[in-house]
Structure formats: structure tokens, C-alpha cells
Amino acid sequence: MTNELISPLSGLRRLIETDQIGPNENKFLDDKDPVWSPHNKIINVTPGPAWGSELVDQFSSTQTRGMRGPDVARFFTSVREDYGKMVGMQEGGRSLFFTGSGTTGTESAAGSCRFPGEADSDSPAVVTMEIGAFSTAMGNCVENLGRNVVRLTSELGEDLPLDKCREVLEKDTEHKIQLVMHPLNETGTGVTTDPKKVRDLLDELKHPALLVVDGISAIGSMPANMTEMGIDMLIGCSQKGIMGTPGIGMLTLSPKAVERVYEADKALADAGIKKGQHYLHLTKMIDTMDSTGLHLETPGNYAQFAVALDTLAIEGIDRVCDRHKECSDVYRAAVLAAGLELVAKEKHLRSNAVTAVKAPEGFGVKKITEVLNIMFSKHAVEAAAIPGAPDLGWRLCATGGIQPQHAMAASIAFLMACDEAGVPVDVEAGVAAATKTYMEVVKYHRPLPGVDAYGR
């Protein structure tokens, strides 16, 4: 156990993992095959800050621990290591926590691996593959840092532009490109990609560029394993699938990435060039965390993050990913049977974290907003529009602690709100399809021992 210095769930987690607390303490559940499950009170199906666990909410009411007290460095280190294990970090890698959101992880990665001569060269140093608003923001970040970037795009709802990426990499015979960046899950369009395809492309071309993946809405929602996917830098945040509160942006590095960032920073220093970053300076953060276990500056709330990690571990990360798929299956059944279309153009691209739904032609931002307002004000369900494409449609999300019963309620609310707003949908067919899927995926569940159904 790694979080036992602070997390109130560590003892419980240890008992469960060593089978000292079995799955059927409640006799009613003896023949029900229950699964561990977080409980929530409101239906928030936006992508984030996502529905979390009441256990995290409870811990947020306790005093925030200082950053200099006894055992704090050991606790901070243990939490980072625990997170690194969850995302498949290789031995010798580093998991860095920055105070902020996932954007801090993005910017720290985007500013890394600068070598002397880059600023005076016309050759690209970074390639971004952009398939929606959030990967577009990633490209904006790189560009705003003043780096030479090739920004490759696909139509909304499509996969990564791998053919375009191949062309760019093949032309880079001098290997000036240092980073290839793309999202694992595009939060804006509900499209999930396969980083292994990009890794295979880099390996095929024997190109040394680091593979940098935005896992902000993927981690804790779907498989995101650095070793299995060949990821060199994985960007994350605390407030989506991990079910924590906002405040921590994570960047996890492979051993190769650690070596490369030190190599680049040394080359800049030897050339008398300042890196141009302070807080988001990777080697400075690694040196500080390695030597002291602490932060360059004030840390985020590790205590809440530790509780979130324990919640995920107790439920089981494979089960967490299955739960996200089950919820998304309910959404997809509802909207497709009701006569609507998904933004994701191919079945294998459909995200299990974000279900993006296209509004019918002629129903733009005004009608999209009306549907969202009806859902919120009448049905107590909060959903989201699609950023960067105000006339495109809606997003129904499964990130965080959403369970099938919440997805079922949100699906009904969405279809009824569409109908009330005059959007042409077959409510009866949609609800029937969602109900059928819900009946197939719903499981008996129970709150964690010591926590009642109201999170007390």
C-alpha cells in the first residue's frame, strides 16, 4: 500500500485486496455478484470536472495538509508512484504533478526537448494531430510557445491523420522533429484513438521523436497504459476519470523521455540559451521531486488525489473501464434508436468516455442550448455542448463515477428535452433501446463499507 500515510481508504483497500473483506458481506447480495461502485447524488454528465466519489468530497472538508511537515515528502512520492503504476509507467520513468489542470501537463510537455538551433530553423520540431477542440488547443499551446509545429487535422468525427503524419516524418530525414502529439480521447468529439498505431509508425520509420499523448479524459475512463501503447509522455488531470477534484495536472514520462529532456536542457545550457520555462520546467521539477520528494512551488491537494486512487483501486481499474463502456452503451442505444447520429464516424472510434451526438440539420446552437437548459432545469441533468462547433450537437459523458442508472436517467432526460424543444426524435424507441441495454449491463452494487448510500 502506498497511500496509508494519509488516505482513509488505504486500510480498507488493503483488506479488500487481501480478501479479508469479501464481496458478499451483505447477505442479500450473496447470489448477485456485486461490484464495488462509487455513489453520487447529482447527475452531471459533462466531461468534467466529472462526477466523483463522495469519499473524495468528504476528504475535501478536512484541513489541507502542509507541504513541509513530517512524512509529507514520503507521502507525495508514494502517491506519484501509485499513479505511475496505474498508467503503466516503466521503471526509470517519472510521474510529475503540477498544480493546475491538464493544461499544465500539456504545456510542460510542449515546451520540452528544445535543442539549440531550433529557433533559427525552418524545420518543424513538433507535430500535432488535431481532431477536435481539445487537440486543437494542444496545437495552439505548442504554437504559442513559439515552436515550429506542423499541425495535421482531420474532419470532426474522424480518426488521427496518420497518412499525413507519415508524410511529414518521412521528410524529416535529419530527425529535427522531437515530439509527436495527439489525444488518446478527443473530449470534444467523442473519438478515441489508438496510440499504438502512432508508436508503430515511429518504430517503422526508425524515427526518434517522442510520442506525447493527451490522456486527460481517457485516464480512469478507458485503458491508458504507457508501456503497452508505447507512450513516452502521458498528460493527465485529477478531475475527470480519476474522480478527484480540480487542481493537479500530471505528466508521466518514460525512461527515454526522461533521458531526452535532460539531454536537450544540457545542450541549451552548454549553448548559453535559457529554456524559457520556470514552473513547467521538466528537469527542474524532476530534480526537485527526486531530491526532496516535494514541489518547486505549492502542491495541489494530494490527499484528495490519494483517496481518488484508492477508490479506483477498490473498484478495480478494469471494472472502472467496463463501467464507462456500459454507461456509454446506454447513451448510444438511446440516441441511435431515437434517430440521431453520433459525431464519431466509425464504430471503432466511439469513445467510452464521451458520447457526442449530432443535432439534426437545421437545428443549431440556439436549439442545442435550449435542450441543455431543459435537461438542467427540468430533469436535473447537466450535459454539455460540443466546443469549437456550436451548431454540431451535444455531449453525454461517462467520465468519473457515472453508473448505468445515471446514464439511463440522463438518456431519458436528453430525449425528453429534445422532444420538448422540437428536435425530431423518437422518444419511445430511444427509451426502449436504452432500457434494453440498461437491463443487460446493470449490476447489483453497494457502497463501500463504512459509507452509507448518502455518502456519510
Secondary structure, DSSP 8 states (H G I E B T S, - for coil): ---TTT-TTHHHHHHHHTTSS-TT-SGGGTTT--EE----SSEE-SSSS-B--HHHHHHTTS----SSSTTHHHHHHHHHHHHHHHTT--TT-EEEEEEE-HHHHHHHHHT----TTSTT--S-SEEEEE-SHHHHHHHHHHHHTT--EEEEE--TT----HHHHHHHHHH-TT----EEEEESEETTTTEE--HHHHHHHHHHTT---EEEEE-TTTBTTB---HHHHT-SEEEEESSSTT---SEEEEEEE-HHHHHHHHHHHHHHHHTT---S-STT-HHHHHHHHHHHSS-SS----HHHHHHHHHHHHHH-HHHHHHHHHHHHHHHHHHHHHTT-EESSSSGGGB-SSEEEEE--TT--HHHHHHHHHHHHHHH-EE-EE-TT-TTTEEEEE--BS--HHHHHHHHHHHHHHHHHHT----HHHHHHHHHHHHHHH---EE--TT--TT--
